[in-house]
Amino acid sequence: MKRRIAAFDFDGTLTTRDTLLEFIRFVFGRRKLLIGFLLHTPWIILMKVGVYPNWKAKQRVFSWFFKGMNYDEFANLGSKFADRIDMFANRDTISLLQKHIESSDDVYVISASIEEWVRPYCQRLGVKAVLGTKAEVINGTLSGRFASRNCYGKEKVNRLLEAEPDRSSYYLYAYGDSSSDKYLLDFAD
């Protein structure tokens, strides 16, 4: 009998909002969030029309807000942010996640969001592991770059296969809400 694995997207699936925006608002406030996004509007528009890579636009935004921040402070803010996620959690999908955990399935959350603000919330839910975008840390400080590929689109499947390489040994359930989840959904049983 095969093991069962459930893979959930985070933003828009386990939550009802994009947590990058919510985390920035939590850390810096609404005013700085608006200024930062106005400054990056050209890159965001180019990304939306498919001319500029998603990961580059996201990294530019992430860098503008977080470059130079102490990593321990960043991780601590991620832990504090977990309390706020309950305000925009998708209760129906979290109920599905809990059913998988109760059935002793291995549950992963695979997200393009940065692991430090996704993991604390998911640990509270009992998730086995969070596979997300990793922020680069140099000498205890955020560089503003990513240490991994942006965990978006096909990269979600790649990251799952790094964690669970023997695809023939498990039955995969996948949950997502957007085109960035298509590869993972297609990969599922």
KELUM-251308 format. One record per residue (C-alpha): residue number from 1; chain; y, x, z. Coordinates in pm, 1 decimal, decimal comma, padded with zeros to 6 digits. Layout:
NUM:A:Y:X:Z
...
***
This chain:
1:A:00000,0:00000,0:00000,0
2:A:00339,1:00136,9:-00099,0
3:A:00624,8:00196,4:00143,2
4:A:00926,3:-00026,3:00096,8
5:A:01277,4:00112,8:00061,7
6:A:01597,3:-00088,4:00048,4
7:A:01908,2:00075,5:-00097,9
8:A:02244,7:-00089,3:-00038,0
9:A:02583,3:-00015,1:-00187,6
10:A:02860,4:-00019,5:00074,5
11:A:03200,4:-00120,1:-00068,5
12:A:03191,7:-00480,8:-00186,0
13:A:02824,9:-00519,9:-00089,6
14:A:02802,9:-00459,6:00284,9
15:A:03179,0:-00505,2:00306,5
16:A:03414,9:-00744,0:00130,3
17:A:03673,5:-00472,7:00053,4
18:A:03707,4:-00120,1:-00077,6
19:A:03688,9:00099,8:00231,2
20:A:03880,1:00391,7:00077,2
21:A:04193,4:00177,2:00080,1
22:A:04115,6:00037,6:00424,5
23:A:04046,4:00381,0:00571,5
24:A:04370,4:00523,5:00431,4
25:A:04561,6:00224,3:00571,9
26:A:04386,3:00272,0:00908,4
27:A:04476,8:00642,3:00925,1
28:A:04825,3:00648,0:00768,1
29:A:04956,1:00291,5:00764,2
30:A:05048,7:00055,6:00484,2
31:A:05368,5:00233,1:00378,3
32:A:05205,0:00570,9:00312,2
33:A:04912,8:00395,9:00140,3
34:A:05153,4:00229,2:-00103,9
35:A:05349,1:00550,1:-00166,6
36:A:05030,8:00747,2:-00230,5
37:A:04894,1:00493,2:-00474,2
38:A:05225,9:00456,4:-00655,8
39:A:05233,8:00832,7:-00708,2
40:A:04880,0:00821,8:-00847,4
41:A:04921,8:00509,7:-01063,0
42:A:04911,1:00701,7:-01395,3
43:A:04574,2:00859,8:-01306,9
44:A:04435,0:00531,3:-01179,3
45:A:04537,2:00348,9:-01498,2
46:A:04383,8:00622,9:-01713,7
47:A:04064,4:00594,5:-01507,9
48:A:04055,7:00214,4:-01544,3
49:A:04082,6:00238,8:-01924,8
50:A:03810,1:00504,9:-01935,2
51:A:04023,7:00803,3:-02038,7
52:A:04016,4:00990,0:-01706,4
53:A:03698,2:01042,0:-01500,2
54:A:03656,0:00824,5:-01192,5
55:A:03570,6:01119,4:-00970,1
56:A:03884,1:01312,2:-01067,4
57:A:04113,6:01019,4:-00995,3
58:A:03942,1:00956,9:-00663,0
59:A:03955,6:01324,1:-00568,0
60:A:04329,4:01338,7:-00649,2
61:A:04395,0:01041,9:-00421,8
62:A:04167,6:01176,3:-00146,9
63:A:04335,3:01517,7:-00165,0
64:A:04686,7:01375,7:-00145,0
65:A:04602,9:01195,4:00177,6
66:A:04354,4:01424,9:00351,4
67:A:04391,9:01783,8:00227,0
68:A:04455,5:02012,1:00523,8
69:A:04331,7:01767,7:00788,6
70:A:04109,5:01912,2:01059,9
71:A:03750,1:01805,8:00992,4
72:A:03677,4:01706,1:01353,0
73:A:03983,9:01480,0:01352,3
74:A:03870,9:01328,4:01019,8
75:A:03518,7:01262,1:01151,8
76:A:03660,3:01113,2:01472,9
77:A:03882,6:00879,3:01268,8
78:A:03573,2:00775,2:01070,8
79:A:03396,5:00684,8:01394,9
80:A:03695,2:00482,7:01517,2
81:A:03721,2:00309,1:01179,2
82:A:03367,2:00172,3:01225,9
83:A:03508,5:-00084,5:01470,5
84:A:03747,8:-00213,2:01205,3
85:A:03475,0:-00258,1:00939,6
86:A:03339,6:-00558,3:01130,5
87:A:03656,7:-00746,4:01030,4
88:A:03559,3:-00733,1:00660,9
89:A:03182,4:-00698,8:00680,9
90:A:02976,5:-00912,1:00443,4
91:A:02762,1:-01098,4:00696,6
92:A:02517,4:-01234,2:00437,1
93:A:02431,0:-00890,8:00300,0
94:A:02415,9:-00736,6:00646,0
95:A:02167,4:-01009,1:00736,5
96:A:01950,6:-00897,9:00441,0
97:A:01980,3:-00536,3:00557,2
98:A:01870,4:-00637,5:00909,3
99:A:01566,9:-00820,3:00766,7
100:A:01461,5:-00501,7:00586,9
101:A:01496,4:-00304,5:00910,7
102:A:01297,9:-00566,9:01103,9
103:A:01025,7:-00537,2:00836,5
104:A:01011,9:-00159,1:00901,0
105:A:01147,7:-00080,0:00554,5
106:A:01340,1:00244,8:00513,1
107:A:01702,2:00146,1:00454,0
108:A:01956,6:00367,6:00279,7
109:A:02322,3:00304,5:00213,4
110:A:02428,6:00477,2:-00107,6
111:A:02802,8:00483,1:-00157,3
112:A:03080,5:00650,3:-00351,3
113:A:03281,0:00642,0:-00027,7
114:A:03304,1:00949,5:00191,3
115:A:03013,8:00971,8:00435,4
116:A:03228,9:01026,3:00745,8
117:A:03366,4:00672,3:00746,8
118:A:03049,8:00501,3:00620,6
119:A:02785,9:00669,3:00840,8
120:A:02915,6:00562,0:01187,0
121:A:02909,1:00194,7:01093,7
122:A:02571,2:00219,1:00921,7
123:A:02416,0:00401,7:01217,4
124:A:02511,4:00104,3:01434,6
125:A:02318,8:-00118,8:01195,0
126:A:02007,0:00101,8:01214,1
127:A:02024,5:00245,5:00862,4
128:A:01792,0:00542,3:00801,3
129:A:02048,2:00749,9:00610,5
130:A:02381,6:00732,4:00432,1
131:A:02402,1:00902,3:00094,4
132:A:02766,6:00920,7:-00000,1
133:A:03031,0:01146,6:-00142,6
134:A:03071,2:01459,5:00067,6
135:A:03412,3:01603,5:00149,0
136:A:03447,2:01980,4:00118,0
137:A:03527,8:02154,1:00446,2
138:A:03652,8:02513,2:00457,2
139:A:03702,9:02680,6:00794,6
140:A:03704,4:02344,7:00970,5
141:A:03965,4:02191,2:00739,7
142:A:03935,7:01942,5:00453,6
143:A:04008,1:02116,7:00123,5
144:A:04088,4:01790,5:-00054,9
145:A:03795,0:01841,5:-00292,2
146:A:03446,3:01697,3:-00290,9
147:A:03149,9:01912,8:-00186,3
148:A:02914,5:01690,0:-00385,2
149:A:02933,3:01482,3:-00695,9
150:A:03106,2:01149,4:-00646,2
151:A:02814,7:00921,1:-00552,2
152:A:02897,4:00670,6:-00825,4
153:A:02695,1:00523,6:-01111,8
154:A:02393,8:00732,2:-01209,1
155:A:02462,1:00970,6:-00920,0
156:A:02339,5:00699,2:-00681,3
157:A:01992,4:00723,7:-00837,1
158:A:02006,0:01105,1:-00829,0
159:A:02092,3:01105,8:-00459,7
160:A:01815,0:00858,3:-00376,9
161:A:01565,7:01075,8:-00565,5
162:A:01680,3:01380,9:-00367,9
163:A:01597,6:01193,9:-00046,5
164:A:01288,8:01013,2:-00179,8
165:A:01154,6:01214,7:-00476,8
166:A:00807,3:01055,8:-00508,1
167:A:00914,8:00737,0:-00686,7
168:A:00555,8:00621,1:-00731,2
169:A:00505,6:00606,7:-00351,7
170:A:00749,3:00325,0:-00275,0
171:A:00867,7:-00017,9:-00381,4
172:A:01247,6:-00021,3:-00416,4
173:A:01485,9:-00306,1:-00339,9
174:A:01848,4:-00245,0:-00439,7
175:A:02167,6:-00433,4:-00362,8
176:A:02504,8:-00383,0:-00530,8
177:A:02805,9:-00573,0:-00654,1
178:A:02962,1:-00377,0:-00939,3
179:A:02899,7:-00191,9:-01262,5
180:A:02884,5:00133,6:-01065,5
181:A:02559,9:00001,9:-00910,7
182:A:02394,6:-00077,5:-01245,7
183:A:02180,3:00238,0:-01258,1
184:A:02052,9:00185,5:-00906,4
185:A:01980,5:-00182,6:-00969,9
186:A:01797,6:-00097,2:-01294,2
187:A:01596,6:00169,2:-01107,4
188:A:01472,9:-00082,4:-00848,5
189:A:01153,7:-00281,5:-00863,3
***
